[in-house]
Amino acid sequence: MPTKHIVTSYDKELRSLSKNLIDMAELVAGQLENALTTIVQADQRLCKKVINQDDKVDEMQHIIDKNALRLLATRQPVAGDLREIVAATRIASDLERIGDYATNICRHSSTITDAPTLPSNKSVLRMGKLAIANLHDTMESYQKHDAKKALACWEADRDIDDILVASFRHTLTYMMEDPRTISTGMTILFMAKNVERAGDHVTNIAETAFFMITGKPFVAPHKRQKAKKK
């Protein structure tokens, strides 16, 4: 039978793993928020900050993975503890990808600082704000073990997809009417797709949180239609 000291030490390690994951999510959410700011503000220093933070995000993922593997090897967890440890590695991987998309947005936005602004810029910002809000809510569902909230976060991604469809149509219309907007329009479409992909990774986190909490594989309540770029 494990001693109280061992149990207390184990609980502390689990809490540390969870805290590292929350800290990583906060950093990535900040990256994405700053990346959106660079779309409307020609702030090259902010762009550089977001890109430089990518190394920190990678380091945090490495620490989470290393600690999770150590717990698996030394504690031999089962049931809920096992799901929590495995979930941490999966969520960290999705967070790392969201950070990558934030850096991509910065790289694209830096190329249109002197280009004419298209209405589609606002659509990208709307998508980004929804993705950030959904990320915060999803991580809250993870922290509070709230399966219903995790499911609601999965559903919320539909709004981002809908905006993406409208953004593609509007941007393509401007590009056809005025060839001078083609370069800017293509860049906006790339940024919009990066935001949409970031949102997809948030839904992955929601699915992982749902499984961690319930012990049941996530089954989509319905088949969601993906955005069509026509």
N, C-alpha and C positions, 0 to 999 in steps of 0.2 A: 504494500500500500504506500503510495507516495506521501512523503512528509509534507507538513504545512509549508516549509521553506521552499520545497521543490514546486509545489502548486502555485505559491505566491510568485516565484521567479518566472514560471511559465506564463501566468496571467500578465505579468509585466512585459514579457517579450511580445505577447500578442497585442497588447495595447500600444507598444512601441511601433510594431509593424503597421497598425492601423493609423497611428499618428503620422508616420512617414508618408503614407499614402495620401492622407488628407493634405499634408503640406505640399506634396507634389501636385495635387489637383489645384490648389490655390495658386501655385506658381504658373501652371499651364493656363488657368483661367485668366490670370494677369497678362500672360503672353498674348492670348487671343484678343483681349480687350485693347491692349496697346497696338496690336496689329491693325485692328479696326480704326483706331485713331489715326494711323498713318495714311489711311485712305482719304481722309478729309483734311489732314494737316501735313504739309511738306516737312516732316520732322525726321531728318536722316539720323539724328542721334537716337531717337526712340526706336527707329528701325534697327539700328545697330545693337541696341540694348536687347531687343527681342531675339535677334539672331544669336547674340552671345550667350543668352540664357539657355540656349539649346543644349550646351555642354552640361549645365547644371541639371537640366531635366534628365539627360542621359545618365548622369552620375546617381541621381536619386533612384532611377529605375534599377540601376545596378545594385544599389544598397538594398532595396526592397527584395529583389530576386535572391541576393546572397543570404539575407536574413531568413527569407521564406524557406530556402533550401536547407539551411542549418536547422530550422525548426522541424522540418520534415525528417531530417536525418537523426536528430537527437531526441525529439519528443514523441515521435511516432503517433501523431494526432489521429483522431478518428472523428466521424460524424461531423458535427457543426464546426469544430476547430479545424478539421481537415479542409472543409469547404472554405472557411475564412482565409486560410493560408494560401490555398490555390487561387482563390478569387483575387487576392492581393497582387499576385504576379500577373494575372490576366488584365486586371484593371490598370496596373502600372504600364503594361504594354500599350493599351489603348490611350492612356494619357500621353505617353511618349509620342504617339502618332499625331495626336491633337497639337502638341507642341510643334511638330514638324510642319503641320499645315499652317500654323501661325507664322512661322518663319517664311514659308512660301508666299503668304499674303504680303509680308513686308517686302520681299524681293520684287514682287510684281508691282506693288504700290509705288515703289521708288522709281519705276520707269514712266509713271504718268503724272509726275508732280507738275509738269509744265503743260500738260495736255488739257483739252477742254473737258469739263465735267459733264457726265451724262446722268440722266435721272436714275439709271440703273445702279449708280453708286449707293443710293439710298436703300435699294433692295438688298445689297450686300450687307449694309450696316444692320438692317432689320434682321436678316438671317443670322448674323453674328451675335446680336444681342439675345436672340432666342436661344442660340446654341449655348451661350455663356450661362444664361438663366437655367437652362435645362441641365447643364453640367453641375451647377450648384445644387439643384434639387435632387439630382441623381446621387451625388455624393452624400447628401443628407439622408436619402433613403438607405444608403449603405451604412451610415453611422447609426441610424436609429432602427435599423432592421425593419424597415417599413416596406413590405412587399407591394402593397397597394400603390404607394408613391412611386416605386420603381416601375410598375406597370404604366402609371400615368405618364411618367417621363418617356417611356418608350413610345407611347401614343403621341406625345407632343412633337416628335420629330416630323410628323406629317405636315405641320405648318411650315417648316423650313423647306421641305420638298415642294410645297405648293408655290412658295415665293420664288424658288429656283426656276420653276417652269415659266412663271410670268416674267422673270428677269431675262431669261434666254430669249423669249419672244420679243420683248421690248427692245433689247439690245440689238438683236438681229435686224429689227425694223429700222433702227437708227443707222446701222451700218449699210443697209441697202439703199436708204434714202440719201445718205451723205458718205461717200467713200472716205472722206477725211477722218471719219470717226472709227474706221476699221481697226486701226492699231489699238486705240484706247478701248474700243468695244471688246476686242479679243482679250485684253488684259483683265477687264472687268469680269468676263466670263470665266477666266482662269481662277480669279479670286473667289467668285461665287461658288465654283465647284469645290475649291479648297474648304470653304466654310461648310458646304453641304457634307463633305466627307468628314469633317470634324464632328458634325452633328451625328453622322452615322456611328462614329466611335463612341459617342455619348450613349447611343442606344445599346451598343455592345456592353457598356458598363452597366446599364440598367438591367440587361438580361443576366449578366453575371451576378449582380446584386440580388436579383430575384432568386436565382438558383442557390446562392449562398444562404439566403434567409429561409427559404422553404424546403430546400433539399430536393426540389423537383425541377426537371429540365424546363426551360422557358419555352412555352408554346404560344406563338403569336395568336391573339384573339381573332385576327383576320389577316388576309394577305394585303399588304400595303403596296400600292402602285408606285413604282419609282419614277422620278422625274424623266421626262422625255425631251431631249434637246432638238426641237424641230422649229 
